[in-house]
């Protein structure tokens, strides 16, 4: 039961970290997911009814030893998850400068392709200096010297 709870907690932590926007947290989330998968594979070996692998037995008598196949899977999984973790952490370190161009700004908001699409679209309403929508007729009447529309109050 302890293995199941531990695997569930690791899985929940992994999902939480992978839903974040920072690449480092995503990499750590995948690492936690690998650890949870390793615990699930180890629990598939049936740890509750197995005895010690090298216990005190009488000569010629052998106890129910642990199944080596899940252990081999876990060893292989550890090697693969270690290499993938290193790859993701290097990618996060190299690509860190691309995460946020300016503090507090989302780089996706300032995409040049989006700006070109916005310029091509005919908008039927304008915005005042506080970025509140204003009717197009009122905007033409109330346009100031700076070219912004003012809201009548």
DSSP file (Angstrom, degrees, kcal/mol; ACC not computed):
  #  RESIDUE AA STRUCTURE BP1 BP2  ACC     N-H-->O    O-->H-N    N-H-->O    O-->H-N    TCO  KAPPA ALPHA  PHI   PSI    X-CA   Y-CA   Z-CA
    1    1 A X     >        0   0    0      0, 0.0     4,-2.2     0, 0.0     5,-0.2   0.000 360.0 360.0 360.0 -34.2    0.0    0.0    0.0
    2    2 A X  H  >  +     0   0    0      1,-0.2     4,-2.6     2,-0.2     5,-0.2   0.888 360.0  51.7 -65.5 -38.4    2.9    2.3    0.7
    3    3 A X  H  > S+     0   0    0      2,-0.2     4,-2.6     1,-0.2    -1,-0.2   0.892 109.7  49.8 -64.3 -38.9    4.3    1.9   -2.8
    4    4 A X  H  > S+     0   0    0      2,-0.2     4,-2.3     1,-0.2    -2,-0.2   0.913 112.6  46.0 -67.0 -42.5    0.9    2.7   -4.3
    5    5 A X  H  X S+     0   0    0     -4,-2.2     4,-2.5     2,-0.2    -2,-0.2   0.919 114.1  48.9 -65.9 -43.0    0.6    5.9   -2.2
    6    6 A X  H  X S+     0   0    0     -4,-2.6     4,-2.5     1,-0.2    -2,-0.2   0.919 112.2  48.1 -62.9 -43.4    4.1    6.9   -3.0
    7    7 A X  H  X S+     0   0    0     -4,-2.6     4,-2.3     1,-0.2    -1,-0.2   0.894 111.8  50.7 -64.6 -39.0    3.6    6.3   -6.7
    8    8 A X  H  X S+     0   0    0     -4,-2.3     4,-2.5     2,-0.2    -2,-0.2   0.906 111.0  47.6 -64.8 -42.2    0.4    8.3   -6.6
    9    9 A X  H  X S+     0   0    0     -4,-2.5     4,-2.5     2,-0.2    -2,-0.2   0.910 113.1  48.3 -65.8 -41.8    2.0   11.3   -4.8
   10   10 A X  H  X S+     0   0    0     -4,-2.5     4,-2.3     2,-0.2    -2,-0.2   0.899 111.9  50.2 -63.9 -39.1    4.9   11.3   -7.2
   11   11 A X  H  X S+     0   0    0     -4,-2.3     4,-2.4     2,-0.2    -2,-0.2   0.909 111.0  48.6 -65.4 -42.1    2.5   11.1  -10.2
   12   12 A X  H  X S+     0   0    0     -4,-2.5     4,-2.3     1,-0.2    -2,-0.2   0.917 112.6  48.1 -64.7 -42.9    0.5   14.0   -8.8
   13   13 A X  H  X S+     0   0    0     -4,-2.5     4,-2.4     1,-0.2    -1,-0.2   0.881 111.0  51.9 -63.5 -37.6    3.6   16.1   -8.3
   14   14 A X  H  X S+     0   0    0     -4,-2.3     4,-2.4     2,-0.2    -2,-0.2   0.917 110.0  47.6 -65.6 -43.6    4.8   15.2  -11.8
   15   15 A X  H  X S+     0   0    0     -4,-2.4     4,-1.2     2,-0.2    -2,-0.2   0.912 112.1  50.7 -64.8 -41.3    1.5   16.3  -13.3
   16   16 A X  H  < S+     0   0    0     -4,-2.3     3,-0.4     1,-0.2     4,-0.3   0.932 113.4  44.6 -61.5 -45.8    1.6   19.6  -11.3
   17   17 A X  H >< S+     0   0    0     -4,-2.4     3,-1.2     1,-0.2    -1,-0.2   0.865 110.1  54.5 -68.8 -35.5    5.1   20.4  -12.4
   18   18 A X  H 3< S+     0   0    0     -4,-2.4    -1,-0.2     1,-0.2    -2,-0.2   0.733 101.2  60.1 -72.3 -19.8    4.5   19.5  -16.0
   19   19 A X  T 3< S+     0   0    0     -4,-1.2    -1,-0.2    -3,-0.4    -2,-0.2   0.523  87.8  97.4 -83.1  -4.6    1.6   21.9  -16.2
   20   20 A X  S <  S-     0   0    0     -3,-1.2    -3,-0.0    -4,-0.3     6,-0.0  -0.315  76.2-130.7 -77.8 167.1    3.9   24.8  -15.3
   21   21 A X  S    S+     0   0    0     -2,-0.1     2,-0.3     4,-0.0    -1,-0.1   0.688  77.1  95.1 -93.7 -20.8    5.3   27.1  -17.9
   22   22 A X  S  > S-     0   0    0      1,-0.1     4,-1.7    -5,-0.1     3,-0.2  -0.545  70.4-139.9 -77.5 134.9    9.0   27.1  -16.9
   23   23 A X  H  > S+     0   0    0     -2,-0.3     4,-2.4     1,-0.2     5,-0.2   0.840 100.7  57.9 -64.9 -34.3   11.1   24.5  -18.7
   24   24 A X  H  > S+     0   0    0      1,-0.2     4,-2.3     2,-0.2    -1,-0.2   0.913 107.2  47.3 -63.3 -42.1   13.0   23.6  -15.6
   25   25 A X  H  > S+     0   0    0      2,-0.2     4,-2.2     1,-0.2    -1,-0.2   0.867 110.1  52.9 -67.7 -35.5    9.8   22.6  -13.8
   26   26 A X  H  X S+     0   0    0     -4,-1.7     4,-2.1     2,-0.2    -2,-0.2   0.920 109.5  49.0 -64.2 -42.5    8.7   20.6  -16.8
   27   27 A X  H  X S+     0   0    0     -4,-2.4     4,-1.8     1,-0.2    -2,-0.2   0.912 111.9  48.2 -63.6 -42.5   12.0   18.7  -16.8
   28   28 A X  H  X S+     0   0    0     -4,-2.3     4,-2.4     1,-0.2    -1,-0.2   0.852 108.7  55.5 -66.3 -33.3   11.6   18.0  -13.0
   29   29 A X  H  X S+     0   0    0     -4,-2.2     4,-2.1     2,-0.2    -2,-0.2   0.903 107.2  48.4 -64.3 -41.7    8.1   16.9  -13.6
   30   30 A X  H  X S+     0   0    0     -4,-2.1     4,-1.9     2,-0.2    -1,-0.2   0.863 110.0  53.0 -66.2 -34.6    9.2   14.3  -16.2
   31   31 A X  H  X S+     0   0    0     -4,-1.8     4,-2.0     2,-0.2    -2,-0.2   0.929 109.6  47.5 -65.3 -44.4   11.9   13.1  -13.8
   32   32 A X  H  X S+     0   0    0     -4,-2.4     4,-2.4     1,-0.2    -2,-0.2   0.880 108.9  55.2 -62.8 -36.8    9.3   12.6  -11.0
   33   33 A X  H  X S+     0   0    0     -4,-2.1     4,-2.1     1,-0.2    -1,-0.2   0.886 106.5  51.0 -63.1 -38.1    7.1   10.8  -13.6
   34   34 A X  H  X S+     0   0    0     -4,-1.9     4,-2.0     2,-0.2    -1,-0.2   0.893 109.4  50.1 -65.0 -40.0   10.0    8.4  -14.3
   35   35 A X  H  X S+     0   0    0     -4,-2.0     4,-2.1     2,-0.2    -2,-0.2   0.894 109.9  50.8 -65.3 -39.0   10.4    7.8  -10.5
   36   36 A X  H  X S+     0   0    0     -4,-2.4     4,-2.1     1,-0.2    -2,-0.2   0.904 109.4  50.6 -64.5 -40.1    6.7    7.0  -10.2
   37   37 A X  H  X S+     0   0    0     -4,-2.1     4,-2.3     1,-0.2    -1,-0.2   0.881 108.3  53.1 -64.6 -37.2    6.9    4.6  -13.1
   38   38 A X  H  X S+     0   0    0     -4,-2.0     4,-2.4     2,-0.2    -2,-0.2   0.905 108.5  49.5 -64.4 -40.9    9.9    2.9  -11.4
   39   39 A X  H  X S+     0   0    0     -4,-2.1     4,-2.3     2,-0.2    -2,-0.2   0.894 110.3  50.6 -64.5 -38.4    7.9    2.4   -8.2
   40   40 A X  H  X S+     0   0    0     -4,-2.1     4,-1.2     2,-0.2    -2,-0.2   0.911 110.8  48.9 -65.7 -40.9    5.0    1.0  -10.2
   41   41 A X  H  < S+     0   0    0     -4,-2.3     4,-0.5     1,-0.2    -2,-0.2   0.898 111.3  49.9 -64.6 -39.5    7.3   -1.5  -12.0
   42   42 A X  H >< S+     0   0    0     -4,-2.4     3,-1.1     1,-0.2    -2,-0.2   0.881 108.0  52.7 -67.0 -36.6    8.9   -2.5   -8.6
   43   43 A X  H >< S+     0   0    0     -4,-2.3     3,-1.4     1,-0.2     4,-0.3   0.768  98.4  65.8 -70.6 -21.9    5.5   -3.1   -7.1
   44   44 A X  T 3< S+     0   0    0     -4,-1.2    -1,-0.2     1,-0.3    -2,-0.2   0.708  87.6  70.7 -69.2 -18.1    4.6   -5.3  -10.1
   45   45 A X  T <  S-     0   0    0     -3,-1.1    22,-0.5    -4,-0.5    -1,-0.3   0.539 112.2-116.7 -75.0  -5.8    7.3   -7.7   -8.8
   46   46 A X    <>  +     0   0    0     -3,-1.4     4,-0.5    -4,-0.1     3,-0.5   0.993  41.5 178.4  72.3  64.3    5.1   -8.6   -5.8
   47   47 A X  T  4  +     0   0    0     -4,-0.3     3,-0.2     1,-0.2    -1,-0.1   0.696  68.8  68.8 -73.7 -18.4    7.1   -7.4   -2.9
   48   48 A X  T  4 S+     0   0    0      1,-0.2    -1,-0.2    -5,-0.2    -2,-0.1   0.870 108.5  31.1 -72.4 -35.9    4.4   -8.4   -0.3
   49   49 A X  T  4 S+     0   0    0     -3,-0.5     2,-0.2     2,-0.1    -1,-0.2   0.408  97.9 101.3-105.5   2.8    4.8  -12.2   -0.6
   50   50 A X     <  -     0   0    0     -4,-0.5    15,-0.2    -3,-0.2     2,-0.1  -0.583  59.4-143.9 -87.3 149.7    8.5  -12.4   -1.5
   51   51 A X        -     0   0    0     13,-2.1    15,-0.2    -2,-0.2    -1,-0.1  -0.419  42.9 -64.7 -97.7-179.6   11.2  -13.3    1.0
   52   52 A X    >   -     0   0    0     -2,-0.1     3,-0.7     1,-0.1    -1,-0.2  -0.375  44.8-127.5 -63.4 144.6   14.7  -12.0    1.2
   53   53 A X  T 3  S+     0   0    0      1,-0.3     2,-0.3    12,-0.1    10,-0.1   0.880 103.3  25.3 -65.8 -36.3   16.8  -12.9   -1.8
   54   54 A X  T 3  S+     0   0    0      8,-0.1    -1,-0.3     2,-0.0     2,-0.0  -0.638  89.4 155.1-127.0  73.8   19.6  -14.4    0.2
   55   55 A X    <   -     0   0    0     -3,-0.7     2,-1.1    -2,-0.3     8,-0.0  -0.177  56.6 -77.3 -90.1-174.8   18.1  -15.5    3.5
   56   56 A X        +     0   0    0     -2,-0.0     2,-0.3     0, 0.0    -1,-0.1  -0.751  65.9 162.3 -86.6  99.2   19.1  -18.1    6.0
   57   57 A X        -     0   0    0     -2,-1.1     3,-0.1     4,-0.1     2,-0.1  -0.848  41.8-105.4-119.3 155.5   17.9  -21.3    4.4
   58   58 A X    >   -     0   0    0     -2,-0.3     3,-2.2     1,-0.1    -1,-0.0  -0.395  57.4 -78.6 -70.5 155.6   18.8  -24.9    5.0
   59   59 A X  T 3  S+     0   0    0      1,-0.3    -1,-0.1    -2,-0.1     3,-0.1  -0.337 120.3  15.7 -58.4 132.9   21.1  -26.5    2.4
   60   60 A X  T 3  S+     0   0    0      1,-0.3     2,-0.4    -3,-0.1    -1,-0.3   0.367 104.5 107.4  85.3  -4.9   19.2  -27.5   -0.7
   61   61 A X    <   -     0   0    0     -3,-2.2     2,-0.4     0, 0.0    -1,-0.3  -0.883  46.5-173.1-109.2 137.9   16.2  -25.3    0.2
   62   62 A X        -     0   0    0     -2,-0.4    -8,-0.1    -3,-0.1     2,-0.0  -0.995  13.0-141.6-131.5 134.1   15.5  -22.1   -1.6
   63   63 A X        -     0   0    0     -2,-0.4     2,-1.1   -11,-0.1   -13,-0.0  -0.208  45.0 -74.3 -82.0 178.6   12.8  -19.5   -0.6
   64   64 A X        -     0   0    0    -15,-0.1   -13,-2.1    -2,-0.0    -1,-0.1  -0.657  60.7-157.8 -77.2 102.0   10.6  -17.5   -3.0
   65   65 A X        -     0   0    0     -2,-1.1   -12,-0.1   -15,-0.2   -13,-0.1  -0.333  25.5 -84.0 -82.2 164.1   13.2  -15.1   -4.3
   66   66 A X        -     0   0    0    -15,-0.2     2,-0.4     1,-0.1    -1,-0.1  -0.351  47.6-104.7 -67.2 145.7   12.4  -11.7   -5.9
   67   67 A X     >  -     0   0    0    -22,-0.5     4,-0.7     1,-0.1     3,-0.2  -0.580  26.0-155.8 -72.7 124.6   11.5  -11.7   -9.6
   68   68 A X  H  > S+     0   0    0     -2,-0.4     4,-2.2     1,-0.2     5,-0.2   0.696  79.8  73.7 -78.6 -17.3   14.5  -10.3  -11.6
   69   69 A X  H  > S+     0   0    0      2,-0.2     4,-2.3     1,-0.2    -1,-0.2   0.945  97.8  44.2 -66.6 -49.0   12.5   -9.1  -14.6
   70   70 A X  H  > S+     0   0    0      1,-0.2     4,-2.4     2,-0.2    -1,-0.2   0.876 113.3  53.7 -61.9 -33.3   10.9   -6.0  -12.9
   71   71 A X  H  X S+     0   0    0     -4,-0.7     4,-2.3     2,-0.2    -1,-0.2   0.899 108.4  48.6 -66.2 -38.7   14.3   -5.2  -11.4
   72   72 A X  H  X S+     0   0    0     -4,-2.2     4,-2.2     2,-0.2    -2,-0.2   0.890 110.6  51.6 -66.2 -38.9   15.9   -5.4  -14.8
   73   73 A X  H  X S+     0   0    0     -4,-2.3     4,-2.6     2,-0.2    -2,-0.2   0.916 110.3  48.7 -61.6 -42.6   13.2   -3.1  -16.2
   74   74 A X  H  X S+     0   0    0     -4,-2.4     4,-2.5     2,-0.2    -2,-0.2   0.906 109.8  51.0 -66.6 -41.4   13.7   -0.6  -13.4
   75   75 A X  H  X S+     0   0    0     -4,-2.3     4,-1.8     2,-0.2    -1,-0.2   0.920 113.0  46.0 -61.5 -42.5   17.5   -0.6  -14.0
   76   76 A X  H  X S+     0   0    0     -4,-2.2     4,-2.2     1,-0.2    -2,-0.2   0.904 112.4  51.2 -64.8 -40.7   17.0    0.1  -17.7
   77   77 A X  H  X S+     0   0    0     -4,-2.6     4,-3.0     1,-0.2     5,-0.2   0.863 106.2  54.6 -65.2 -36.6   14.4    2.7  -16.8
   78   78 A X  H  X S+     0   0    0     -4,-2.5     4,-2.1     2,-0.2    -1,-0.2   0.922 109.8  46.8 -63.3 -43.7   16.8    4.5  -14.5
   79   79 A X  H  X S+     0   0    0     -4,-1.8     4,-2.0     2,-0.2    -2,-0.2   0.924 115.6  45.2 -64.6 -44.5   19.5    4.7  -17.2
   80   80 A X  H  X S+     0   0    0     -4,-2.2     4,-2.4     1,-0.2    -2,-0.2   0.924 114.0  48.1 -67.1 -44.1   17.0    6.0  -19.8
   81   81 A X  H  X S+     0   0    0     -4,-3.0     4,-2.3     1,-0.2    -1,-0.2   0.852 109.6  54.0 -67.2 -32.7   15.4    8.5  -17.4
   82   82 A X  H  X S+     0   0    0     -4,-2.1     4,-2.2    -5,-0.2    -1,-0.2   0.933 110.8  45.3 -64.3 -44.9   18.8    9.8  -16.3
   83   83 A X  H  X S+     0   0    0     -4,-2.0     4,-2.1     1,-0.2    -2,-0.2   0.899 114.7  47.7 -67.4 -39.1   19.8   10.5  -19.9
   84   84 A X  H  X S+     0   0    0     -4,-2.4     4,-2.6     2,-0.2    -1,-0.2   0.871 110.0  53.3 -68.4 -35.8   16.5   12.1  -20.7
   85   85 A X  H  X S+     0   0    0     -4,-2.3     4,-2.6     2,-0.2    -2,-0.2   0.923 109.8  47.7 -63.5 -43.6   16.7   14.3  -17.5
   86   86 A X  H  X S+     0   0    0     -4,-2.2     4,-2.4     2,-0.2     5,-0.2   0.919 112.1  50.2 -62.9 -43.0   20.1   15.5  -18.5
   87   87 A X  H  X S+     0   0    0     -4,-2.1     4,-2.2     1,-0.2    -2,-0.2   0.926 113.2  45.3 -61.4 -45.2   18.9   16.3  -22.0
   88   88 A X  H  X S+     0   0    0     -4,-2.6     4,-2.4     2,-0.2    -2,-0.2   0.888 112.7  50.4 -67.6 -38.3   15.9   18.2  -20.7
   89   89 A X  H  X S+     0   0    0     -4,-2.6     4,-2.2     2,-0.2    -1,-0.2   0.888 111.2  48.4 -67.7 -38.0   17.9   20.1  -18.1
   90   90 A X  H  X S+     0   0    0     -4,-2.4     4,-2.7     2,-0.2     5,-0.3   0.915 112.1  49.7 -65.9 -41.6   20.5   21.1  -20.8
   91   91 A X  H  X S+     0   0    0     -4,-2.2     4,-2.5    -5,-0.2    -2,-0.2   0.896 111.4  49.3 -62.1 -39.9   17.7   22.2  -23.0
   92   92 A X  H  < S+     0   0    0     -4,-2.4     4,-0.3     2,-0.2    -2,-0.2   0.887 112.9  47.0 -66.7 -38.4   16.2   24.2  -20.2
   93   93 A X  H >< S+     0   0    0     -4,-2.2     3,-0.6     2,-0.2     4,-0.3   0.904 116.7  42.4 -71.2 -40.9   19.5   25.9  -19.4
   94   94 A X  H >< S+     0   0    0     -4,-2.7     3,-0.6     1,-0.2    -2,-0.2   0.896 119.0  43.9 -72.8 -39.7   20.3   26.8  -23.0
   95   95 A X  G >< S+     0   0    0     -4,-2.5     3,-1.3    -5,-0.3     4,-0.5   0.308  82.0 103.4 -88.5  10.0   16.8   27.9  -23.8
   96   96 A X  G X> S+     0   0    0     -3,-0.6     3,-1.3     1,-0.3     4,-0.6   0.853  74.6  59.5 -61.6 -35.4   16.3   29.9  -20.6
   97   97 A X  G <4 S+     0   0    0     -3,-0.6    -1,-0.3    -4,-0.3    -2,-0.1   0.714 102.3  54.9 -68.4 -17.9   16.9   33.2  -22.4
   98   98 A X  G <4 S+     0   0    0     -3,-1.3    -1,-0.3     1,-0.1     3,-0.2   0.576  88.8  78.7 -89.1  -9.6   13.9   32.5  -24.7
   99   99 A X  T <4 S+     0   0    0     -3,-1.3     2,-0.4    -4,-0.5     8,-0.4   0.959 109.1   8.4 -66.3 -51.4   11.4   31.9  -21.8
  100  100 A X     <  -     0   0    0     -4,-0.6    -1,-0.3     1,-0.1     3,-0.1  -0.973  55.7-171.8-135.3 118.4   10.7   35.5  -21.0
  101  101 A X  S    S+     0   0    0     -2,-0.4     2,-0.3     1,-0.3    -1,-0.1   0.893  83.4  12.7 -77.0 -38.7   12.0   38.4  -23.1
  102  102 A X  S >  S-     0   0    0      3,-0.3     3,-1.9     0, 0.0    -1,-0.3  -0.990  94.4 -95.8-134.7 145.4   10.9   41.0  -20.6
  103  103 A X  T 3  S+     0   0    0     -2,-0.3     3,-0.1     1,-0.3    -2,-0.0  -0.369 109.3  10.9 -61.7 133.0    9.8   40.6  -17.0
  104  104 A X  T 3  S+     0   0    0      1,-0.2     2,-0.4    -2,-0.1    -1,-0.3   0.442 106.5 107.1  82.6  -0.2    6.0   40.4  -16.7
  105  105 A X    <   -     0   0    0     -3,-1.9     2,-0.6     5,-0.0    -3,-0.3  -0.878  65.4-134.3-113.9 144.4    5.4   40.1  -20.4
  106  106 A X    >>  -     0   0    0     -2,-0.4     3,-1.6     1,-0.1     4,-0.6  -0.858   9.8-149.2 -94.3 120.6    4.4   37.1  -22.3
  107  107 A X  G >4 S+     0   0    0     -2,-0.6     3,-0.6    -8,-0.4    -1,-0.1   0.752  95.5  63.9 -63.1 -21.1    6.5   36.6  -25.5
  108  108 A X  G >4 S+     0   0    0      1,-0.2     3,-0.9     2,-0.1    -1,-0.3   0.753  92.5  63.0 -73.5 -22.1    3.6   35.0  -27.3
  109  109 A X  G <4 S+     0   0    0     -3,-1.6    -1,-0.2     1,-0.2    -2,-0.2   0.784 103.4  49.1 -70.0 -25.7    1.6   38.3  -27.0
  110  110 A X  G << S+     0   0    0     -4,-0.6     2,-0.3    -3,-0.6    -1,-0.2  -0.113  75.0 147.6-107.7  35.1    4.2   40.1  -29.2
  111  111 A X    <>  -     0   0    0     -3,-0.9     4,-1.9     1,-0.1     3,-0.3  -0.551  46.8-140.2 -72.1 129.4    4.4   37.6  -32.0
  112  112 A X  H  > S+     0   0    0     -2,-0.3     4,-2.1     1,-0.2     5,-0.2   0.843 102.3  56.4 -61.0 -33.2    5.1   39.4  -35.3
  113  113 A X  H  > S+     0   0    0      1,-0.2     4,-1.7     2,-0.2    -1,-0.2   0.897 107.0  49.2 -65.7 -38.3    2.8   37.1  -37.2
  114  114 A X  H  > S+     0   0    0     -3,-0.3     4,-2.6     1,-0.2    -2,-0.2   0.890 109.2  52.7 -66.1 -38.6   -0.1   38.1  -34.8
  115  115 A X  H  X S+     0   0    0     -4,-1.9     4,-2.0     1,-0.2    -2,-0.2   0.900 108.0  50.4 -64.6 -39.7    0.7   41.8  -35.3
  116  116 A X  H  X S+     0   0    0     -4,-2.1     4,-1.2     2,-0.2    -1,-0.2   0.872 111.8  48.1 -67.4 -34.5    0.5   41.4  -39.1
  117  117 A X  H  X S+     0   0    0     -4,-1.7     4,-1.1     2,-0.2    -2,-0.2   0.908 110.2  52.0 -69.0 -41.2   -2.8   39.6  -38.8
  118  118 A X  H  < S+     0   0    0     -4,-2.6     3,-0.2     1,-0.2    -2,-0.2   0.854 107.7  52.4 -63.3 -34.7   -4.1   42.4  -36.4
  119  119 A X  H  < S+     0   0    0     -4,-2.0    -1,-0.2     1,-0.2    -2,-0.2   0.832 108.6  50.6 -70.4 -30.8   -3.1   45.0  -38.9
  120  120 A X  H  < S+     0   0    0     -4,-1.2     2,-0.4    -3,-0.2    -1,-0.2   0.708  93.0  89.4 -78.9 -20.5   -5.0   43.3  -41.7
  121  121 A X  S  < S-     0   0    0     -4,-1.1     2,-0.7    -3,-0.2    -4,-0.0  -0.634  75.4-134.7 -84.3 131.8   -8.2   43.0  -39.7
  122  122 A X        -     0   0    0     -2,-0.4     2,-0.5     2,-0.0    -2,-0.1  -0.772  21.8-155.7 -85.3 115.1  -10.7   45.9  -39.9
  123  123 A X        -     0   0    0     -2,-0.7    -5,-0.0     1,-0.1    -2,-0.0  -0.790  10.4-156.9 -96.1 131.6  -11.8   46.6  -36.4
  124  124 A X  S    S+     0   0    0     -2,-0.5    12,-0.7     2,-0.0     2,-0.3   0.406  74.8  51.2 -90.1   2.9  -15.2   48.3  -36.0
  125  125 A X  E     -A  135   0A   0     10,-0.1     2,-0.2    11,-0.1    10,-0.2  -0.966  68.2-148.2-136.9 156.5  -14.5   49.7  -32.6
  126  126 A X  E     -A  134   0A   0      8,-2.0     8,-3.4    -2,-0.3     2,-0.4  -0.622  13.6-128.0-113.9 174.9  -11.7   51.8  -31.1
  127  127 A X  E     -A  133   0A   0      6,-0.3    22,-0.9    -2,-0.2     6,-0.2  -0.949  14.8-133.3-125.3 146.7  -10.2   51.9  -27.6
  128  128 A X  B >   -b  149   0B   0      4,-2.1     3,-1.9    -2,-0.4    22,-0.2  -0.160  46.1 -81.6 -84.4-172.3   -9.5   54.9  -25.4
  129  129 A X  T 3  S+     0   0    0     20,-0.7    21,-0.1     1,-0.3    -1,-0.1   0.720 132.2  53.9 -67.1 -20.1   -6.3   55.6  -23.5
  130  130 A X  T 3  S-     0   0    0      2,-0.1    -1,-0.3     3,-0.0     3,-0.1   0.249 119.6-110.3 -95.1  11.6   -7.3   53.2  -20.7
  131  131 A X    <   +     0   0    0     -3,-1.9     2,-0.4     1,-0.2    -2,-0.1   0.821  69.9 145.1  63.3  34.9   -7.9   50.4  -23.3
  132  132 A X        -     0   0    0      1,-0.0    -4,-2.1     0, 0.0    -1,-0.2  -0.849  56.7-104.2 -98.7 139.7  -11.7   50.5  -22.9
  133  133 A X  E     -A  127   0A   0     -2,-0.4     2,-0.4    -6,-0.2    -6,-0.3  -0.370  38.7-170.1 -65.8 140.2  -13.7   49.8  -26.0
  134  134 A X  E     -A  126   0A   0     -8,-3.4    -8,-2.0    -2,-0.1    17,-0.0  -0.970  31.0-100.4-128.9 143.4  -15.4   52.9  -27.6
  135  135 A X  E  >  -A  125   0A   0     -2,-0.4     4,-2.3   -10,-0.2     5,-0.2  -0.339  31.7-123.0 -61.4 144.5  -18.0   53.0  -30.3
  136  136 A X  H  > S+     0   0    0    -12,-0.7     4,-1.7     1,-0.2     5,-0.1   0.856 111.1  51.4 -62.2 -36.8  -16.4   53.8  -33.7
  137  137 A X  H  > S+     0   0    0      1,-0.2     4,-1.6     2,-0.2    -1,-0.2   0.915 112.5  45.3 -66.3 -42.8  -18.7   56.8  -34.2
  138  138 A X  H  > S+     0   0    0      1,-0.2     4,-2.5     2,-0.2    12,-0.2   0.848 109.3  57.0 -67.3 -33.7  -17.8   58.2  -30.8
  139  139 A X  H  < S+     0   0    0     -4,-2.3     4,-0.5     1,-0.2    -1,-0.2   0.884 106.3  48.8 -66.3 -38.0  -14.2   57.5  -31.4
  140  140 A X  H  < S+     0   0    0     -4,-1.7     3,-0.4     1,-0.2    -1,-0.2   0.887 115.8  43.8 -69.0 -37.6  -14.2   59.7  -34.6
  141  141 A X  H  < S+     0   0    0     -4,-1.6    -2,-0.2     1,-0.2    -1,-0.2   0.859 119.9  40.9 -72.5 -35.8  -15.9   62.5  -32.8
  142  142 A X  S  < S+     0   0    0     -4,-2.5     8,-0.8    -5,-0.1    -1,-0.2   0.274  78.1 135.5-100.3  10.8  -13.8   62.4  -29.7
  143  143 A X  B     -C  149   0B   0     -4,-0.5     6,-0.2    -3,-0.4    -3,-0.0  -0.406  42.1-150.7 -65.3 129.6  -10.4   61.7  -31.3
  144  144 A X    >   -     0   0    0      4,-2.6     3,-1.1    -2,-0.2    -1,-0.1  -0.144  33.3 -86.4 -89.2-172.4   -7.8   64.0  -29.6
  145  145 A X  T 3  S+     0   0    0      1,-0.3    -2,-0.1     2,-0.1    -1,-0.1   0.813 127.3  55.9 -66.5 -30.5   -4.6   65.4  -31.0
  146  146 A X  T 3  S-     0   0    0      2,-0.1    -1,-0.3     1,-0.0     3,-0.1   0.533 118.1-110.8 -81.6  -4.4   -2.7   62.3  -30.1
  147  147 A X  S <  S+     0   0    0     -3,-1.1     2,-0.3     1,-0.3    -2,-0.1   0.592  77.9 124.1  88.3   9.6   -5.1   60.2  -32.1
  148  148 A X        -     0   0    0     -6,-0.1    -4,-2.6   -22,-0.0     2,-0.3  -0.767  60.4-120.4-103.1 152.0   -6.7   58.4  -29.2
  149  149 A X  B     -bC 128 143B   0    -22,-0.9   -20,-0.7    -2,-0.3     2,-0.4  -0.691  20.9-147.6 -90.4 141.7  -10.3   58.4  -28.4
  150  150 A X        -     0   0    0     -8,-0.8     2,-0.4    -2,-0.3    -8,-0.1  -0.842  15.5-123.6-107.2 147.0  -11.6   59.8  -25.2
  151  151 A X        -     0   0    0     -2,-0.4     2,-0.3   -17,-0.0   -17,-0.0  -0.746  21.1-126.6 -92.1 133.6  -14.7   58.4  -23.4
  152  152 A X              0   0    0     -2,-0.4   -14,-0.0     1,-0.1    -1,-0.0  -0.615 360.0 360.0 -76.3 134.7  -17.6   60.8  -22.6
  153  153 A X              0   0    0     -2,-0.3    -1,-0.1     0, 0.0    -2,-0.0   0.376 360.0 360.0-127.2 360.0  -18.5   60.7  -19.0
